[in-house]
Amino acid sequence: MSTQPPSDAPSGAPAGDRIAKVLARAGVASRREAERMIEAGRVSVNGKIIDSPALNVTDKDRVTVDGKPLSAPEPARLWLYHKPTGRVTTARDELGRPTIFDDLPEEMPRVMSVGRLDLNSEGLLLLTNDGAIKRQLELPSTGWLRKYRVRIKGRPKDEDFAPLRRGISIDGENFQPMVVSIDRQQGANAWLTIGLREGKNREIRRAMEEMGFSVNRLIRVSYGPFQLGNLKAGDVEEIRRRVMRDQLGLDSPDDVATPPDGGHAKPRLRRGAKPGAAPGAKPRPGPGGKSGGKPGGKPGNRPDTKTSARPNAKPGAKPGAKPGARSGPRTGAKPGPRPQGKRPGKPHRD
């Protein structure tokens, strides 16, 4: 086996991208799964099997997986998926339990989940075919708020959750401050709305247990600007390319996975966007929980105010007036003497 760089790699700093990143971008597997495939001897570069992911490759290198040539990276895509209970968020389960990928439509490409929901949790999961988008959206630094409807057993008071709003530590693990509100009491249970900006394992359940309550239902209803809405359990819906581009603030409109410089475009929020809000606009869920519309309205519908605001423009000039037509008096000015004869530009009535 060989782990040496390809012969055409320049000396010094290696060119190209890590092999695991390239495999993830092509939709073969996530980075971690790609590293395991490499260690298993399933990946070859320029005809030589590699056994370490510590290798950079470029477009000139020939990469094969299980003897098949690596396909070109696909444009980045994003889906909303309503995870039902009883499904694990993993490609393969050691215990043989059903996974979220078992029921996805056959025509869908290979996708990865953005974050996870445990076996007994339900609600919104984002799916993508792009490893960079997956990684970026999972980072707490992205600042996107993830909201959950949570049912707990007991009769809590608002002050019971003050420690969670400040941030707590459980078994030496620090939890960031949470947004917690009590919605209503329903018999022996209470419904809460909880907002997080990170996604640690069983975070809400562990936090509630620390406060003396047990969770008996947990539903994720939003992930940043994307809403679960009316999407039925088990259904999946693709987010339109333009909506995805607007909400993620991506720079490459057509092919996010392969920018012109050969690197990998990272999704980022637009400047000035508030954490947890749609970049540039408040999200408006449409049918199926899909974020609707373009932020800021449709371009082209705004009146052109530049002409009338131009310093050299004649006062009172109307947009669209015929060339040579005299302009009327400026709004608010005293009317002058009425000109004799027909007014220039006034249509003649038969």
URJONOR-V564576 format. One record per backbone hydrogen bond with DSSP energy under -0.5 kcal/mol. NH is the residue of the N-H (numbers start at 1). CO is the residue of the C=O. Records with the same first field share a line. If there is no record, write none. Layout:
NH: CO ; CO
//
This chain:
2: 49
9: 6
17: 57
19: 55
22: 18
23: 19
24: 20
25: 21
26: 22
27: 24
28: 23
29: 23
34: 30
35: 31
36: 32
37: 33
38: 34
39: 35
40: 36
41: 38
42: 37
44: 64
45: 48
46: 62
48: 45
50: 43
55: 53
57: 17
61: 58
63: 61
64: 44
65: 68
66: 42
68: 65
70: 63
74: 25
79: 127
80: 237
81: 125
82: 235
83: 81 ; 123
86: 119
87: 84 ; 119
88: 98
90: 88
96: 93
100: 88
102: 99
104: 101
108: 105
112: 128
114: 126
115: 113
121: 118
122: 218
123: 83
124: 220
125: 81
126: 114
127: 79
128: 112
129: 77
131: 129
134: 130
135: 131
136: 132
137: 133
138: 134
139: 135 ; 136
142: 139
143: 140
146: 196
147: 145 ; 222
148: 194
149: 219
150: 148 ; 192
151: 217
152: 150 ; 190
153: 214
154: 152 ; 188
160: 157
161: 158
162: 159
165: 161
166: 162
167: 163
168: 175
170: 173
173: 170
174: 172
175: 168
178: 164
179: 195
180: 178
181: 193
183: 181 ; 191
184: 191
186: 189
189: 186
190: 152
191: 184
192: 150
193: 181
194: 148
195: 179
196: 146
203: 200
206: 202
207: 203
208: 204
209: 205
210: 206
211: 207
212: 209
213: 208
214: 153
216: 151
217: 151
219: 149
220: 122
221: 147 ; 219
222: 147
223: 226
224: 145
226: 223
227: 289
228: 221
231: 228
234: 82
235: 232
237: 80
239: 78
244: 240
245: 241
246: 242
247: 243
248: 244
249: 245
250: 245
253: 251
258: 255
259: 263
262: 259
265: 256 ; 263
268: 248
273: 270
277: 274
279: 247
281: 278
284: 292
285: 283
286: 290
289: 286
290: 287
292: 284
297: 294
301: 298
305: 303
309: 305
310: 306 ; 307
313: 310
317: 314
321: 318
325: 322
328: 316
333: 330
346: 343
//
